Amino acid sequence: MIDEALIRGFLKRVLEDDAVAEPVNELLFEHVVAGRLHPSVVAETLPSFIHEILNTATREDWQAVADELIVEAREINGEV
């Protein structure tokens, strides 16, 4: 089982990424500054930003990421 601190840290890092920072910041503005949203609405909305990224990723995107990870692993392993 994955530790909850690791899960929460991962989710926070993903939501801070440039790919979703703008809508996340707008959501937070609506809650913190405008006072229009309940904290539960913020929490319920955040997963949609991650889902959108995952649903948008193509097979080619996943292959490109896999290729990069493989190259990095080979470099760490001393392969060229």
DSSP file (Angstrom, degrees, kcal/mol; ACC not computed):
  #  RESIDUE AA STRUCTURE BP1 BP2  ACC     N-H-->O    O-->H-N    N-H-->O    O-->H-N    TCO  KAPPA ALPHA  PHI   PSI    X-CA   Y-CA   Z-CA
    1    1 A M              0   0    0      0, 0.0     2,-0.4     0, 0.0     3,-0.0   0.000 360.0 360.0 360.0 140.4    0.0    0.0    0.0
    2    2 A I        -     0   0    0      1,-0.1     5,-0.0     2,-0.0     2,-0.0  -0.651 360.0-109.5 -84.1 133.7    1.2    3.5   -0.9
    3    3 A D     >  -     0   0    0     -2,-0.4     4,-2.1     1,-0.1     3,-0.4  -0.318  20.5-128.2 -60.5 138.5    1.7    5.8    2.1
    4    4 A E  H  > S+     0   0    0      1,-0.2     4,-2.7     2,-0.2     5,-0.2   0.822 108.5  57.9 -62.6 -31.3   -0.8    8.7    2.2
    5    5 A A  H  > S+     0   0    0      2,-0.2     4,-2.2     1,-0.2    -1,-0.2   0.889 107.3  48.0 -65.6 -37.4    1.9   11.3    2.5
    6    6 A L  H  > S+     0   0    0     -3,-0.4     4,-2.5     2,-0.2    -2,-0.2   0.917 112.7  48.4 -66.9 -43.3    3.4   10.0   -0.8
    7    7 A I  H  X S+     0   0    0     -4,-2.1     4,-2.7     2,-0.2     5,-0.2   0.948 114.0  45.6 -61.3 -49.3    0.0   10.1   -2.5
    8    8 A R  H  X S+     0   0    0     -4,-2.7     4,-2.3     1,-0.2    -1,-0.2   0.887 113.2  50.0 -64.8 -39.4   -0.8   13.6   -1.3
    9    9 A G  H  X S+     0   0    0     -4,-2.2     4,-2.4    -5,-0.2    -1,-0.2   0.912 111.5  49.2 -63.4 -42.8    2.6   14.9   -2.3
   10   10 A F  H  X S+     0   0    0     -4,-2.5     4,-2.5     2,-0.2    -2,-0.2   0.944 111.8  47.8 -61.3 -49.1    2.3   13.4   -5.7
   11   11 A L  H  X S+     0   0    0     -4,-2.7     4,-2.4     1,-0.2    -1,-0.2   0.901 111.7  50.4 -60.9 -41.4   -1.1   14.9   -6.3
   12   12 A K  H  X S+     0   0    0     -4,-2.3     4,-1.1     2,-0.2    -1,-0.2   0.917 110.6  49.1 -63.8 -43.3    0.0   18.3   -5.1
   13   13 A R  H  X S+     0   0    0     -4,-2.4     4,-0.6     1,-0.2     3,-0.5   0.915 111.7  49.2 -62.8 -42.0    3.0   18.2   -7.4
   14   14 A V  H >< S+     0   0    0     -4,-2.5     3,-1.2     1,-0.2     6,-0.3   0.923 110.7  49.9 -62.6 -43.4    0.8   17.2  -10.4
   15   15 A L  H 3< S+     0   0    0     -4,-2.4    -1,-0.2     1,-0.3    -2,-0.2   0.660 107.7  54.8 -72.7 -14.7   -1.6   20.0   -9.6
   16   16 A E  H 3< S+     0   0    0     -4,-1.1    -1,-0.3    -3,-0.5    -2,-0.2   0.538  85.1 112.5 -89.9  -8.7    1.2   22.6   -9.4
   17   17 A D  S XX S-     0   0    0     -3,-1.2     3,-1.8    -4,-0.6     4,-1.5  -0.291  81.0-116.6 -66.4 148.9    2.4   21.6  -12.9
   18   18 A D  T 34 S+     0   0    0      1,-0.3     4,-0.5     2,-0.2    -1,-0.1   0.769 109.9  71.3 -55.3 -27.7    2.1   24.2  -15.7
   19   19 A A  T 34 S+     0   0    0      1,-0.2    -1,-0.3     2,-0.1    -4,-0.1   0.793 120.9  11.1 -62.7 -27.7   -0.3   21.9  -17.5
   20   20 A V  T <> S+     0   0    0     -3,-1.8     4,-2.1    -6,-0.3     5,-0.2   0.351  96.4 104.6-130.8   3.2   -3.0   22.5  -14.9
   21   21 A A  H  X S+     0   0    0     -4,-1.5     4,-2.9     1,-0.2     5,-0.2   0.880  79.1  55.0 -58.1 -41.1   -1.7   25.4  -12.9
   22   22 A E  H  > S+     0   0    0     -4,-0.5     4,-2.3     1,-0.2    -1,-0.2   0.956 111.7  40.0 -63.4 -52.7   -4.1   28.0  -14.5
   23   23 A P  H  > S+     0   0    0      0, 0.0     4,-2.2     0, 0.0    -1,-0.2   0.874 116.4  52.3 -65.7 -32.7   -7.4   26.2  -13.8
   24   24 A V  H  X S+     0   0    0     -4,-2.1     4,-2.5     2,-0.2    -2,-0.2   0.938 110.7  47.5 -64.4 -45.8   -6.2   25.2  -10.3
   25   25 A N  H  X S+     0   0    0     -4,-2.9     4,-2.5    -5,-0.2    -1,-0.2   0.880 110.8  51.6 -63.3 -38.0   -5.3   28.8   -9.5
   26   26 A E  H  X S+     0   0    0     -4,-2.3     4,-2.2    -5,-0.2    -1,-0.2   0.909 110.1  49.5 -63.8 -41.5   -8.7   30.0  -10.9
   27   27 A L  H  X S+     0   0    0     -4,-2.2     4,-1.4     2,-0.2    -2,-0.2   0.926 112.0  47.5 -62.1 -45.9  -10.4   27.4   -8.7
   28   28 A L  H  X S+     0   0    0     -4,-2.5     4,-3.5     1,-0.2     5,-0.4   0.880 109.2  54.3 -64.4 -38.1   -8.5   28.5   -5.6
   29   29 A F  H  X>S+     0   0    0     -4,-2.5     5,-2.4     1,-0.2     4,-1.4   0.926 105.0  54.1 -59.2 -45.4   -9.2   32.2   -6.4
   30   30 A E  H  <5S+     0   0    0     -4,-2.2     6,-2.9     3,-0.2     7,-0.8   0.845 118.7  35.2 -59.5 -34.1  -12.9   31.4   -6.5
   31   31 A H  H  <5S+     0   0    0     -4,-1.4     4,-0.3     4,-0.2    -2,-0.2   0.946 126.5  33.1 -83.2 -54.5  -12.6   29.9   -3.0
   32   32 A V  H  <5S+     0   0    0     -4,-3.5    -3,-0.2     2,-0.1    -2,-0.1   0.939 132.4  22.3 -74.2 -49.4  -10.0   32.1   -1.3
   33   33 A V  T  <5S+     0   0    0     -4,-1.4    -3,-0.2    -5,-0.4    -4,-0.1   0.934 132.9  33.5 -87.4 -51.1  -10.5   35.5   -2.8
   34   34 A A  S   <S-     0   0    0     -5,-2.4    -3,-0.2     1,-0.0    -4,-0.2   0.737  87.9-143.7 -82.0 -22.5  -14.1   35.5   -4.1
   35   35 A G        +     0   0    0     -6,-0.5    -4,-0.2    -4,-0.3    -5,-0.1   0.776  60.7 125.6  67.0  25.6  -15.5   33.2   -1.4
   36   36 A R        +     0   0    0     -6,-2.9     2,-0.4     2,-0.0    -5,-0.2   0.670  56.0  60.6 -91.1 -18.2  -17.8   31.6   -3.9
   37   37 A L  S    S-     0   0    0     -7,-0.8    -2,-0.1   -10,-0.1    -1,-0.0  -0.900  73.5-130.2-120.5 141.1  -16.8   27.9   -3.4
   38   38 A H    >>  -     0   0    0     -2,-0.4     4,-1.6     1,-0.1     3,-1.2  -0.537  33.0-113.2 -75.7 148.7  -17.0   25.6   -0.4
   39   39 A P  H 3> S+     0   0    0      0, 0.0     4,-2.4     0, 0.0     5,-0.2   0.824 117.9  59.5 -54.5 -31.9  -13.7   23.7    0.3
   40   40 A S  H 3> S+     0   0    0      1,-0.2     4,-2.2     2,-0.2     5,-0.1   0.844 101.8  53.2 -66.8 -31.5  -15.5   20.5   -0.6
   41   41 A V  H <> S+     0   0    0     -3,-1.2     4,-1.6     2,-0.2    -1,-0.2   0.901 108.4  50.2 -68.4 -40.3  -16.2   21.8   -4.1
   42   42 A V  H  X S+     0   0    0     -4,-1.6     4,-1.9     1,-0.2     3,-0.4   0.956 112.7  46.7 -59.6 -50.0  -12.5   22.6   -4.5
   43   43 A A  H  < S+     0   0    0     -4,-2.4    -2,-0.2     1,-0.2    -1,-0.2   0.867 113.0  48.9 -61.8 -38.2  -11.6   19.1   -3.4
   44   44 A E  H  < S+     0   0    0     -4,-2.2     4,-0.3     1,-0.2    -1,-0.2   0.749 112.7  48.6 -74.3 -23.6  -14.2   17.5   -5.7
   45   45 A T  H >X S+     0   0    0     -4,-1.6     3,-1.3    -3,-0.4     4,-0.7   0.815  93.2  74.6 -85.5 -33.0  -13.0   19.5   -8.7
   46   46 A L  H >X S+     0   0    0     -4,-1.9     3,-1.3     1,-0.3     4,-1.0   0.855  88.3  58.5 -54.2 -42.9   -9.3   18.9   -8.4
   47   47 A P  H 3> S+     0   0    0      0, 0.0     4,-2.9     0, 0.0    -1,-0.3   0.827  95.1  66.3 -59.0 -28.6   -9.4   15.3   -9.7
   48   48 A S  H <> S+     0   0    0     -3,-1.3     4,-2.2    -4,-0.3    -2,-0.2   0.838  96.4  55.4 -62.3 -31.0  -11.0   16.5  -13.0
   49   49 A F  H <X S+     0   0    0     -3,-1.3     4,-1.4    -4,-0.7    -1,-0.2   0.897 111.7  42.6 -68.4 -38.9   -7.8   18.4  -13.9
   50   50 A I  H  X S+     0   0    0     -4,-1.0     4,-2.5     2,-0.2     5,-0.2   0.904 112.6  53.4 -71.6 -42.1   -5.7   15.2  -13.5
   51   51 A H  H  X S+     0   0    0     -4,-2.9     4,-3.1     1,-0.2     5,-0.2   0.900 105.0  55.7 -58.7 -40.7   -8.3   13.1  -15.3
   52   52 A E  H  X S+     0   0    0     -4,-2.2     4,-1.4    -5,-0.2    -1,-0.2   0.915 108.9  46.6 -59.9 -43.2   -8.2   15.5  -18.2
   53   53 A I  H  X S+     0   0    0     -4,-1.4     4,-1.8     2,-0.2     3,-0.3   0.951 114.9  46.0 -63.1 -49.1   -4.5   15.1  -18.6
   54   54 A L  H  < S+     0   0    0     -4,-2.5    -2,-0.2     1,-0.2    -1,-0.2   0.880 113.7  48.8 -63.5 -38.1   -4.6   11.3  -18.4
   55   55 A N  H  < S+     0   0    0     -4,-3.1    -1,-0.2    -5,-0.2    -2,-0.2   0.745 111.8  50.2 -73.5 -22.6   -7.6   11.1  -20.8
   56   56 A T  H  < S+     0   0    0     -4,-1.4    -2,-0.2    -3,-0.3    -1,-0.2   0.768  86.3 102.3 -84.2 -28.1   -5.8   13.4  -23.3
   57   57 A A     <  -     0   0    0     -4,-1.8     2,-0.1    -5,-0.1    -4,-0.0  -0.337  63.4-148.4 -61.6 132.5   -2.5   11.5  -23.3
   58   58 A T     >  -     0   0    0      1,-0.1     4,-2.1    -2,-0.1     5,-0.2  -0.437  28.7-102.9 -94.4 171.4   -2.2    9.3  -26.4
   59   59 A R  H  > S+     0   0    0      1,-0.2     4,-2.3     2,-0.2     5,-0.2   0.881 125.2  55.2 -58.9 -38.0   -0.5    6.0  -26.8
   60   60 A E  H  > S+     0   0    0      2,-0.2     4,-2.6     1,-0.2    -1,-0.2   0.878 104.6  52.7 -64.3 -38.4    2.3    7.9  -28.4
   61   61 A D  H  > S+     0   0    0      2,-0.2     4,-2.3     1,-0.2    -2,-0.2   0.942 110.8  46.6 -61.5 -47.2    2.7   10.1  -25.4
   62   62 A W  H  X S+     0   0    0     -4,-2.1     4,-2.5     1,-0.2    -2,-0.2   0.874 112.3  50.8 -63.6 -37.3    3.0    7.1  -23.1
   63   63 A Q  H  X S+     0   0    0     -4,-2.3     4,-2.8     2,-0.2    -1,-0.2   0.910 109.2  50.7 -66.9 -41.1    5.5    5.5  -25.5
   64   64 A A  H  X S+     0   0    0     -4,-2.6     4,-2.1     2,-0.2    -2,-0.2   0.910 112.2  46.9 -62.2 -42.0    7.6    8.6  -25.5
   65   65 A V  H  X S+     0   0    0     -4,-2.3     4,-2.5     2,-0.2    -2,-0.2   0.923 112.1  50.2 -65.3 -43.7    7.6    8.7  -21.7
   66   66 A A  H  X S+     0   0    0     -4,-2.5     4,-2.5     1,-0.2    -2,-0.2   0.917 109.4  51.7 -59.6 -43.7    8.5    5.0  -21.5
   67   67 A D  H  X S+     0   0    0     -4,-2.8     4,-2.3     1,-0.2    -1,-0.2   0.909 110.4  48.3 -60.3 -43.2   11.3    5.6  -24.0
   68   68 A E  H  X S+     0   0    0     -4,-2.1     4,-2.5     2,-0.2    -2,-0.2   0.921 112.0  48.8 -63.6 -44.1   12.7    8.5  -21.8
   69   69 A L  H  X S+     0   0    0     -4,-2.5     4,-2.5     1,-0.2    -2,-0.2   0.888 110.8  51.1 -63.3 -38.8   12.5    6.4  -18.6
   70   70 A I  H  X S+     0   0    0     -4,-2.5     4,-2.4     2,-0.2    -1,-0.2   0.926 110.2  48.9 -64.3 -45.3   14.2    3.5  -20.3
   71   71 A V  H  X S+     0   0    0     -4,-2.3     4,-2.3     1,-0.2    -2,-0.2   0.928 112.6  48.3 -59.8 -45.7   17.1    5.7  -21.5
   72   72 A E  H  X S+     0   0    0     -4,-2.5     4,-2.3     1,-0.2    -2,-0.2   0.901 111.3  49.9 -63.0 -41.0   17.5    7.2  -18.1
   73   73 A A  H  X S+     0   0    0     -4,-2.5     4,-1.9     1,-0.2    -1,-0.2   0.893 110.6  50.0 -64.6 -39.4   17.5    3.7  -16.4
   74   74 A R  H  <>S+     0   0    0     -4,-2.4     5,-2.9     2,-0.2     4,-0.3   0.900 109.6  51.2 -65.8 -39.9   20.1    2.5  -18.9
   75   75 A E  H ><5S+     0   0    0     -4,-2.3     3,-1.2     1,-0.2    -2,-0.2   0.914 110.7  48.1 -62.6 -42.9   22.3    5.6  -18.2
   76   76 A I  H 3<5S+     0   0    0     -4,-2.3    -1,-0.2     1,-0.3    -2,-0.2   0.860 109.5  54.0 -64.0 -34.8   22.0    4.9  -14.4
   77   77 A N  T 3<5S-     0   0    0     -4,-1.9    -1,-0.3    -5,-0.2    -2,-0.2   0.473 122.0-108.4 -79.7  -2.0   22.9    1.3  -15.1
   78   78 A G  T < 5S+     0   0    0     -3,-1.2     2,-0.2     1,-0.3    -3,-0.2   0.543  74.7 135.3  88.1   6.3   26.0    2.4  -16.9
   79   79 A E      <       0   0    0     -5,-2.9    -1,-0.3    -6,-0.2    -2,-0.1  -0.609 360.0 360.0 -86.1 149.8   24.8    1.5  -20.4
   80   80 A V              0   0    0     -2,-0.2    -1,-0.1    -3,-0.1    -5,-0.1   0.376 360.0 360.0-118.8 360.0   25.3    3.8  -23.3
